[in-house]
């Protein structure tokens, strides 16, 4: 796997919420079908499904945000340690490009 295929961290809150919504829609449909097969009562099935998934939706969001603060298993970007306080010189850009090429991020 090339380094360009690795996920770069710093996921936005909107992305976390979007992922949570999509995952919950899948879960809602699955729980609704399973509950319907067992109970055959659409009111009970709907109530169970809504309560369960509202709770899971909220918990999943916070679970994602906590994991976003845990750095274990995450590879840092190769330039994350650079402290740039001025405009880059052509020499700086050449060094950065060489480092990125060496690490496989660019060709």
C-alpha positions as CSV (number, residue, x, y, z in Angstrom):
1,X,0.0,0.0,0.0
2,X,1.3,3.4,-0.9
3,X,1.5,6.1,1.7
4,X,-1.0,8.2,-0.3
5,X,-3.7,5.5,0.5
6,X,-3.4,6.1,4.2
7,X,-6.0,8.2,6.0
8,X,-4.8,11.6,7.1
9,X,-6.2,12.4,10.5
10,X,-8.2,15.5,11.5
11,X,-11.8,14.4,10.7
12,X,-14.3,17.3,10.9
13,X,-17.3,17.2,13.2
14,X,-19.6,17.3,10.1
15,X,-17.9,14.2,8.7
16,X,-18.3,12.4,12.0
17,X,-22.0,13.3,12.1
18,X,-22.5,12.2,8.5
19,X,-20.8,8.8,9.1
20,X,-23.0,8.4,12.2
21,X,-26.2,9.2,10.3
22,X,-25.4,6.7,7.4
23,X,-24.5,4.0,9.9
24,X,-27.7,4.6,11.9
25,X,-29.9,4.4,8.8
26,X,-28.5,0.9,8.1
27,X,-29.1,-0.1,11.7
28,X,-32.6,1.3,11.8
29,X,-33.6,-0.7,8.8
30,X,-32.1,-3.9,10.1
31,X,-33.6,-3.6,13.6
32,X,-37.0,-2.7,12.2
33,X,-37.0,-5.8,10.0
34,X,-35.9,-8.1,12.8
35,X,-38.4,-6.6,15.2
36,X,-41.2,-6.9,12.7
37,X,-40.4,-10.6,12.1
38,X,-40.6,-11.2,15.9
39,X,-43.4,-8.9,17.0
40,X,-45.6,-8.2,14.0
41,X,-46.8,-5.0,15.6
42,X,-45.7,-1.9,13.7
43,X,-46.3,0.5,16.6
44,X,-44.1,-1.5,19.0
45,X,-41.5,-2.1,16.3
46,X,-41.3,1.6,15.5
47,X,-41.0,2.7,19.2
48,X,-38.3,0.2,19.9
49,X,-36.4,1.1,16.7
50,X,-36.6,4.9,17.3
51,X,-35.5,4.8,21.0
52,X,-32.7,2.3,20.4
53,X,-31.2,4.2,17.5
54,X,-31.5,7.7,18.9
55,X,-29.4,6.5,21.9
56,X,-26.9,4.6,19.6
57,X,-26.6,7.6,17.2
58,X,-25.6,9.9,20.1
59,X,-23.2,7.4,21.6
60,X,-21.5,6.7,18.3
61,X,-20.8,10.4,17.7
62,X,-19.1,10.7,21.1
63,X,-17.3,7.4,20.6
64,X,-15.8,8.8,17.3
65,X,-14.8,12.1,18.9
66,X,-13.0,10.3,21.8
67,X,-11.2,8.0,19.4
68,X,-10.2,11.1,17.4
69,X,-8.2,12.3,20.5
70,X,-6.4,8.9,20.8
71,X,-3.2,9.0,18.8
72,X,-2.5,5.2,19.1
73,X,-2.3,3.5,15.7
74,X,-2.3,6.8,13.7
75,X,0.7,7.6,11.4
76,X,1.7,11.3,11.6
77,X,1.9,13.3,8.4
78,X,5.6,13.5,7.4
79,X,5.5,17.3,7.5
80,X,3.6,17.7,10.7
81,X,6.7,18.5,12.8
82,X,7.8,21.3,10.6
83,X,7.5,24.7,12.2
84,X,7.1,27.2,9.3
85,X,7.1,30.9,10.3
86,X,8.0,32.5,7.0
87,X,7.4,32.1,3.3
88,X,9.1,28.9,2.0
89,X,12.2,29.4,-0.2
90,X,12.7,27.4,-3.4
91,X,15.3,25.4,-1.4
92,X,12.7,24.6,1.3
93,X,10.2,23.5,-1.3
94,X,12.8,21.3,-2.9
95,X,13.6,19.6,0.4
96,X,9.9,19.1,1.2
97,X,9.3,17.7,-2.3
98,X,12.2,15.2,-1.9
99,X,11.0,14.1,1.4
100,X,7.4,13.5,0.2
101,X,8.8,11.6,-2.9
102,X,11.0,9.5,-0.7
103,X,8.1,8.6,1.5
104,X,5.9,7.8,-1.5
105,X,3.3,10.5,-1.0
106,X,4.0,12.1,-4.5
107,X,5.7,10.9,-7.7
